[in-house]
Amino acid sequence: MNILVIPSWYPSGKDKLMGIYHKEFCEALAKRDDINVNMLYIDRQRLSAPLKYLFMKKDIIVEEKGYKTYIKKMLDVRKINFDIQLQRYVKTLDKLYNEYLKNNPKPDVIHAQVMFPAGYAATKLGVKYNIPVLITEHAHAKRFFEGRYKKYSDFIYQNAKITTVSKFLAKELEEKNIKATVLPNLVNVEIFMKTRKKIKELKLVTLVALREGKNIDDVIAALKIIINKNKKIKAQLTIIGDGFLEDYYKKRCTELDMDDYVEFVGRKNKDEAADILNNHNIMVIASDFETFGIPGIEAFASGMPVVSTKCLGPEEYIDKSCGALVKVKDIEALANAILEVYNNIDKYDVEHLRSIANKYSGKCVTDKAIKIYKEMLK
């Protein structure tokens, strides 16, 4: 079966984590004997550097692990006119698709990631060339039922099949009479399943892009509360990741007098992150909102419980058997939950935690995807 994946986001520019799950999904599909997969990506360049865009290479083919990514660059004029930008995106994708066909077979299914812009453009492509289209939505789709999106989303719902990465996102669509099934994010769980070390100290870890809504300062403040209440406790917080709020979080750490307890280690690859997680005993997620929360599943694969805010995505896989959930922005509750989980750390069964993670493994998620593809082809 020939599958063509078309993501709205892909690791590029300064944020190398943006859309990394699309890349991992393609890698997992490429391992299947019954699947031939490649990717098309329209790289939207900001208007802030038009001269730089003028002289840059517009067409690139990247050799990935088991597949190729065909990239075409275009200027992003969305801030000037949304409709013009979307139509230009559609035409650019159509051009890239026809260039792709010169050396590749026609896809049996187009699998787009995120409704706008890739999902809409992929649907136009599918209608034009008679190819079934699947779209996986990773964020709130309810905003597409009004305003500038509505006329385009109506076209999508009439001509494409929709999946979402979380149950609550599917429910949002079902409330609008749009049928959607759940195809969760894929997690490379195997890389995190190392022999678990026994750790006596309270060693917290968070794996996150340091941007708005992640509330890393709340985690630091919660740890300060724990240390103030328990003077004898040995505690540490390791922050994996980078982003434009890194300096802000470091400044807040100093203001809270927590530099001796917090370490910013920057971005790490999966192998490095797995080693770090194996030397910690509680993962913390403090976000305002997560559609899924991949680090939580990576923590389970590592064999550690997770303390998370009730930010929707993680609520679908966290219960008392594997961690704790607290109200968003409630720092006191976050501190108490971390302490409660730590005091009962030996009660969390590593194999149970890993069994939760295995539900999101490459094989499980691609099994679900392939089942959907086959149903579409019928």
Backbone torsions as a table, in degrees:
resi	resn	phi	psi	omega
1	MET	NA	132.1	-179.6
2	ASN	-98.1	118.6	-178.2
3	ILE	-116.4	133.6	176.5
4	LEU	-115.9	115.9	-179.3
5	VAL	-95.6	132.7	179.8
6	ILE	-129.2	100.8	-178.8
7	PRO	-91.5	152.2	172.3
8	SER	-77.6	-31.6	-178.0
9	TRP	-123.8	152.7	178.1
10	TYR	-157.0	146.1	-177.8
11	PRO	-58.0	110.2	179.5
12	SER	-162.1	169.2	179.8
13	GLY	65.5	-145.7	-177.0
14	LYS	-79.4	-31.3	-177.1
15	ASP	-96.2	94.7	-177.1
16	LYS	-78.9	-7.4	178.7
17	LEU	-91.6	-19.1	-177.8
18	MET	-63.3	113.6	178.1
19	GLY	78.5	14.5	-179.5
20	ILE	-61.0	-29.3	-179.0
21	TYR	-67.7	-25.6	175.8
22	HIS	-67.5	-39.8	178.6
23	LYS	-64.9	-45.0	-179.9
24	GLU	-65.7	-34.3	177.5
25	PHE	-63.9	-44.7	178.9
26	CYS	-63.7	-39.6	178.9
27	GLU	-61.7	-40.4	179.4
28	ALA	-68.6	-40.5	176.8
29	LEU	-63.5	-38.7	-177.3
30	ALA	-64.5	-22.8	179.3
31	LYS	-76.7	-15.0	-178.1
32	ARG	-78.5	135.6	-178.8
33	ASP	-67.8	-26.4	-174.9
34	ASP	-95.9	8.2	-175.8
35	ILE	-127.5	134.4	168.3
36	ASN	-114.9	118.7	-173.9
37	VAL	-127.9	143.7	170.5
38	ASN	-142.8	173.7	-175.9
39	MET	-132.6	142.5	169.6
40	LEU	-114.3	135.0	179.9
41	TYR	-137.9	126.4	174.7
42	ILE	-94.4	113.0	-176.9
43	ASP	-91.9	106.5	-176.3
44	ARG	-85.0	115.8	-178.3
45	GLN	-93.7	134.7	-177.9
46	ARG	-66.6	152.5	179.6
47	LEU	-72.7	-9.4	-174.7
48	SER	-66.3	-20.1	179.7
49	ALA	-133.7	68.1	-176.6
50	PRO	-64.0	-34.8	179.9
51	LEU	-67.6	-38.7	177.8
52	LYS	-62.7	-40.9	178.9
53	TYR	-64.5	-37.5	-176.6
54	LEU	-58.8	-35.6	-174.0
55	PHE	-103.6	-2.0	-179.4
56	MET	-82.2	156.7	177.8
57	LYS	-68.8	129.0	-172.5
58	LYS	-91.1	-25.3	-176.6
59	ASP	-122.5	126.6	-177.2
60	ILE	-136.7	140.9	171.6
61	ILE	-117.5	122.5	-177.9
62	VAL	-107.9	126.6	176.0
63	GLU	-81.3	111.1	-179.8
64	GLU	-100.4	-170.4	178.7
65	LYS	-80.2	91.5	176.4
66	GLY	91.0	-0.2	179.5
67	TYR	-155.2	173.8	177.8
68	LYS	-120.5	145.7	172.8
69	THR	-110.5	121.1	178.9
70	TYR	-99.0	117.3	-173.3
71	ILE	-114.4	134.2	172.1
72	LYS	-128.1	130.3	-177.6
73	LYS	-94.9	145.9	176.9
74	MET	-146.7	156.9	175.7
75	LEU	-76.3	140.3	179.6
76	ASP	-96.9	108.0	179.9
77	VAL	-107.2	22.9	-176.8
78	ARG	-55.8	-38.9	-178.3
79	LYS	-68.5	-22.3	177.2
80	ILE	-84.1	-48.3	-179.5
81	ASN	-157.4	112.9	-177.6
82	PHE	-62.0	-45.2	-176.6
83	ASP	-64.6	-43.5	178.7
84	ILE	-63.5	-43.1	179.6
85	GLN	-60.4	-44.3	-177.7
86	LEU	-65.3	-40.5	178.9
87	GLN	-67.1	-36.7	176.2
88	ARG	-65.9	-38.1	178.0
89	TYR	-62.7	-44.4	179.2
90	VAL	-59.0	-46.8	-179.0
91	LYS	-65.6	-38.5	179.5
92	THR	-66.0	-41.2	178.3
93	LEU	-65.7	-41.4	178.4
94	ASP	-59.5	-42.6	178.7
95	LYS	-64.5	-44.7	179.5
96	LEU	-63.7	-39.3	179.9
97	TYR	-62.0	-43.9	-179.4
98	ASN	-68.4	-31.7	174.1
99	GLU	-68.8	-38.0	178.7
100	TYR	-62.2	-40.0	-177.4
101	LEU	-65.3	-17.2	-179.4
102	LYS	-64.6	-27.1	-177.4
103	ASN	-128.6	9.7	-177.5
104	ASN	-140.8	153.7	178.8
105	PRO	-72.9	158.1	175.1
106	LYS	-62.6	132.8	-179.3
107	PRO	-68.9	146.6	173.6
108	ASP	-78.0	-35.5	179.4
109	VAL	-141.0	138.7	170.0
110	ILE	-100.1	127.1	179.5
111	HIS	-115.8	104.0	179.5
112	ALA	-92.5	149.1	178.4
113	GLN	-114.3	115.0	-179.7
114	VAL	82.6	133.5	-173.1
115	MET	-64.4	-38.4	-178.8
116	PHE	-128.8	131.6	0.7
117	PRO	-90.2	-19.0	-170.2
118	ALA	-62.4	-41.8	-177.2
119	GLY	-61.0	-45.5	179.6
120	TYR	-65.0	-46.7	-178.4
121	ALA	-64.5	-38.4	178.3
122	ALA	-65.7	-37.2	178.3
123	THR	-65.6	-41.0	175.5
124	LYS	-60.9	-41.0	178.9
125	LEU	-63.4	-44.6	-178.5
126	GLY	-63.5	-41.8	178.7
127	VAL	-65.9	-42.6	-177.3
128	LYS	-65.3	-39.7	-173.9
129	TYR	-110.8	12.6	175.4
130	ASN	58.0	55.9	178.1
131	ILE	-126.1	129.2	177.6
132	PRO	-64.1	141.6	-175.3
133	VAL	-122.2	130.0	173.2
134	LEU	-112.3	134.2	177.0
135	ILE	-121.1	128.2	173.1
136	THR	-104.2	119.3	-179.7
137	GLU	-94.0	136.1	-176.5
138	HIS	-110.9	-2.1	-177.3
139	ALA	-139.6	-175.0	179.9
140	HIS	-62.0	116.8	178.4
141	ALA	-91.2	-10.5	-176.2
142	LYS	-63.4	-23.8	179.2
143	ARG	-69.6	-14.7	-178.0
144	PHE	-82.5	-0.7	-177.5
145	PHE	-89.8	2.5	-178.4
146	GLU	-148.2	172.1	176.6
147	GLY	64.1	-146.3	-172.5
148	ARG	-68.0	-18.6	-178.2
149	TYR	-81.8	-26.2	-164.6
150	LYS	-54.3	-50.0	-175.6
151	LYS	-64.6	-28.4	178.9
152	TYR	-81.2	-40.0	180.0
153	SER	-67.1	-33.7	176.4
154	ASP	-59.3	-40.8	178.0
155	PHE	-63.8	-41.6	179.3
156	ILE	-61.0	-50.1	-174.9
157	TYR	-64.3	-26.4	179.3
158	GLN	-83.0	-18.7	-170.4
159	ASN	-129.2	2.1	-179.3
160	ALA	-138.5	158.2	174.4
161	LYS	-94.3	139.1	-174.9
162	ILE	-112.8	134.1	167.0
163	THR	-125.6	160.3	176.9
164	THR	-130.3	161.8	-178.0
165	VAL	-84.5	-10.8	-178.6
166	SER	-140.1	155.5	179.7
167	LYS	-64.2	-39.3	-176.9
168	PHE	-67.0	-30.9	176.3
169	LEU	-70.0	-38.3	177.2
170	ALA	-65.0	-38.7	179.7
171	LYS	-64.3	-38.5	177.5
172	GLU	-57.7	-41.5	179.7
173	LEU	-71.9	-39.9	-180.0
174	GLU	-63.0	-30.3	176.3
175	GLU	-66.0	-19.6	176.7
176	LYS	-103.0	16.2	178.8
177	ASN	65.9	28.4	174.7
178	ILE	-107.3	117.7	-179.2
179	LYS	-74.5	127.8	179.4
180	ALA	-141.0	141.7	175.2
181	THR	-111.0	166.6	-176.9
182	VAL	-98.7	124.4	170.6
183	LEU	-125.2	96.4	-170.9
184	PRO	-68.7	164.0	172.7
185	ASN	-61.8	145.8	178.9
186	LEU	-90.0	140.5	179.4
187	VAL	-126.6	131.9	177.4
188	ASN	-77.0	77.2	-171.5
189	VAL	-70.6	-31.6	-173.8
190	GLU	-58.3	-37.1	-175.8
191	ILE	-66.8	-21.5	-178.3
192	PHE	-94.3	-6.6	-174.3
193	MET	-88.5	66.8	176.6
194	LYS	-90.4	165.0	175.7
195	THR	-61.9	122.0	-172.3
196	ARG	-73.4	131.8	178.6
197	LYS	-89.1	150.1	176.0
198	LYS	-86.4	120.6	-176.9
199	ILE	-122.7	122.8	-178.1
200	LYS	-84.4	-38.6	-176.7
201	GLU	-71.9	163.7	172.0
202	LEU	-83.1	106.8	-178.3
203	LYS	-121.6	102.9	-179.1
204	LEU	-90.7	150.6	175.4
205	VAL	-141.9	143.9	171.7
206	THR	-133.6	138.1	-178.0
207	LEU	-121.7	109.1	-167.0
208	VAL	-160.2	150.8	168.9
209	ALA	-78.0	127.9	-174.0
210	LEU	-81.2	78.7	179.3
211	ARG	-136.9	-178.2	-174.6
212	GLU	-58.4	143.4	175.0
213	GLY	88.1	-3.8	-178.0
214	LYS	-91.5	-20.3	169.8
215	ASN	55.8	44.8	178.4
216	ILE	-65.1	-29.4	176.8
217	ASP	-63.6	-28.5	176.1
218	ASP	-68.2	-36.8	178.3
219	VAL	-66.1	-42.6	178.4
220	ILE	-62.8	-44.2	179.8
221	ALA	-65.0	-37.8	178.6
222	ALA	-64.9	-41.0	177.9
223	LEU	-64.2	-36.4	177.6
224	LYS	-62.5	-41.6	177.4
225	ILE	-60.2	-44.4	-179.8
226	ILE	-61.1	-45.8	-178.9
227	ILE	-65.5	-40.2	179.3
228	ASN	-65.6	-33.3	179.5
229	LYS	-80.3	-24.0	-174.4
230	ASN	-132.9	82.4	-173.2
231	LYS	-59.5	-27.0	-176.3
232	LYS	-88.3	-8.1	-175.3
233	ILE	-71.4	138.1	174.0
234	LYS	-96.4	117.8	-172.8
235	ALA	-137.4	151.9	179.7
236	GLN	-152.4	145.6	173.4
237	LEU	-123.9	125.2	175.6
238	THR	-110.4	127.2	-178.7
239	ILE	-109.3	113.1	178.7
240	ILE	-99.1	126.8	178.3
241	GLY	132.9	167.9	176.2
242	ASP	-143.1	178.0	-178.0
243	GLY	158.0	176.3	-172.2
244	PHE	-71.6	-11.3	177.0
245	LEU	-98.8	10.8	-177.4
246	GLU	-59.5	-46.0	-179.5
247	ASP	-63.6	-38.4	178.3
248	TYR	-61.6	-46.7	-178.3
249	TYR	-66.3	-36.3	177.5
250	LYS	-66.1	-38.4	177.9
251	LYS	-64.9	-43.2	177.9
252	ARG	-63.2	-37.1	178.0
253	CYS	-60.9	-44.3	178.3
254	THR	-66.5	-41.6	179.6
255	GLU	-62.0	-32.2	179.4
256	LEU	-86.9	2.9	179.9
257	ASP	58.4	46.3	-175.5
258	MET	-120.2	14.7	-177.3
259	ASP	-60.4	-30.9	-178.8
260	ASP	-75.6	-12.6	-175.7
261	TYR	-111.6	-9.5	-173.5
262	VAL	-123.7	135.3	177.9
263	GLU	-125.9	126.0	173.4
264	PHE	-96.2	115.3	-175.2
265	VAL	-105.6	-1.2	178.4
266	GLY	77.8	-171.7	-179.7
267	ARG	-72.8	140.9	178.1
268	LYS	-130.7	149.7	173.3
269	ASN	-75.3	175.6	-173.7
270	LYS	-62.3	-40.3	179.6
271	ASP	-63.4	-43.7	179.6
272	GLU	-66.2	-42.7	178.5
273	ALA	-62.5	-40.0	179.5
274	ALA	-61.8	-40.6	178.1
275	ASP	-64.3	-40.3	180.0
276	ILE	-66.3	-45.9	-179.8
277	LEU	-60.1	-34.9	-178.5
278	ASN	-69.4	-14.2	177.6
279	ASN	-104.7	17.3	178.0
280	HIS	-131.5	167.2	-176.6
281	ASN	-127.0	-4.5	174.6
282	ILE	-145.5	128.6	172.4
283	MET	-91.5	139.3	178.6
284	VAL	-121.8	130.5	173.3
285	ILE	-120.4	122.2	-174.8
286	ALA	-121.1	21.9	-171.8
287	SER	-68.4	157.3	169.7
288	ASP	-70.7	-38.5	-174.4
289	PHE	-156.5	133.7	173.1
290	GLU	-136.9	129.6	176.6
291	THR	-73.1	-24.1	-179.4
292	PHE	-144.0	-68.4	-179.9
293	GLY	97.7	64.3	-177.7
294	ILE	-56.4	-41.8	-179.3
295	PRO	-56.8	-30.4	177.4
296	GLY	-62.9	-41.5	178.5
297	ILE	-69.6	-37.6	176.8
298	GLU	-63.3	-36.6	176.6
299	ALA	-64.3	-44.8	177.6
300	PHE	-60.1	-41.6	178.6
301	ALA	-62.2	-34.2	177.1
302	SER	-72.9	-20.6	178.6
303	GLY	99.0	20.7	179.7
304	MET	-117.6	148.5	176.3
305	PRO	-73.2	166.9	-177.0
306	VAL	-127.1	132.6	170.0
307	VAL	-107.2	122.9	-174.7
308	SER	-136.3	153.2	168.3
309	THR	-72.6	161.3	177.3
310	LYS	-81.2	76.2	-174.3
311	CYS	-109.1	30.3	173.2
312	LEU	79.5	-74.6	-175.1
313	GLY	-51.8	-56.2	-179.1
314	PRO	-63.4	-20.6	179.3
315	GLU	-64.1	-19.1	-177.9
316	GLU	-80.8	-16.1	-179.7
317	TYR	-128.6	-0.5	178.9
318	ILE	-107.1	129.1	170.4
319	ASP	-139.9	-171.8	-175.1
320	LYS	-64.1	-22.4	-178.9
321	SER	-75.7	-13.6	-175.3
322	CYS	-135.8	7.8	178.4
323	GLY	157.8	-146.5	-177.1
324	ALA	-152.5	152.2	178.6
325	LEU	-122.1	138.9	179.8
326	VAL	-135.4	164.1	179.4
327	LYS	-65.1	142.0	177.4
328	VAL	-60.7	136.4	176.4
329	LYS	69.5	11.1	176.1
330	ASP	-96.4	89.5	-173.0
331	ILE	-66.1	-38.6	178.8
332	GLU	-62.8	-44.7	179.0
333	ALA	-64.8	-37.4	178.2
334	LEU	-62.8	-44.0	178.5
335	ALA	-62.2	-45.3	-179.0
336	ASN	-63.7	-39.8	-179.8
337	ALA	-65.9	-42.8	178.5
338	ILE	-60.3	-44.8	-179.0
339	LEU	-65.6	-39.2	179.0
340	GLU	-64.4	-45.2	178.8
341	VAL	-64.9	-41.7	179.7
342	TYR	-63.0	-42.3	-179.3
343	ASN	-66.9	-18.5	179.6
344	ASN	-117.4	24.2	-171.1
345	ILE	-58.1	-33.7	-178.2
346	ASP	-72.5	-12.2	-178.9
347	LYS	-83.7	-11.9	-178.8
348	TYR	-85.8	118.1	-176.3
349	ASP	-81.8	120.6	-176.6
350	VAL	-59.2	-42.4	-178.8
351	GLU	-65.9	-35.4	176.7
352	HIS	-65.4	-44.2	179.4
353	LEU	-60.6	-42.0	-178.8
354	ARG	-70.7	-27.9	176.9
355	SER	-67.1	-32.4	175.4
356	ILE	-67.1	-44.8	-179.2
357	ALA	-61.9	-37.0	-176.3
358	ASN	-62.6	-21.0	178.1
359	LYS	-66.1	-16.9	-177.0
360	TYR	-114.8	18.0	-179.7
361	SER	-69.1	166.0	179.1
362	GLY	-56.5	-42.8	-179.2
363	LYS	-65.9	-46.2	-177.7
364	CYS	-62.8	-44.8	-176.9
365	VAL	-71.6	-41.7	178.9
366	THR	-69.5	-31.2	173.0
367	ASP	-57.1	-44.9	-179.9
368	LYS	-66.1	-42.0	-179.7
369	ALA	-63.0	-45.6	-178.3
370	ILE	-65.1	-37.3	176.6
371	LYS	-60.7	-41.6	178.2
372	ILE	-65.9	-44.1	177.9
373	TYR	-55.6	-47.1	-177.8
374	LYS	-64.4	-38.3	177.3
375	GLU	-64.5	-37.7	178.6
376	MET	-66.3	-37.9	-178.1
377	LEU	-72.1	-21.4	175.5
378	LYS	-66.3	NA	NA
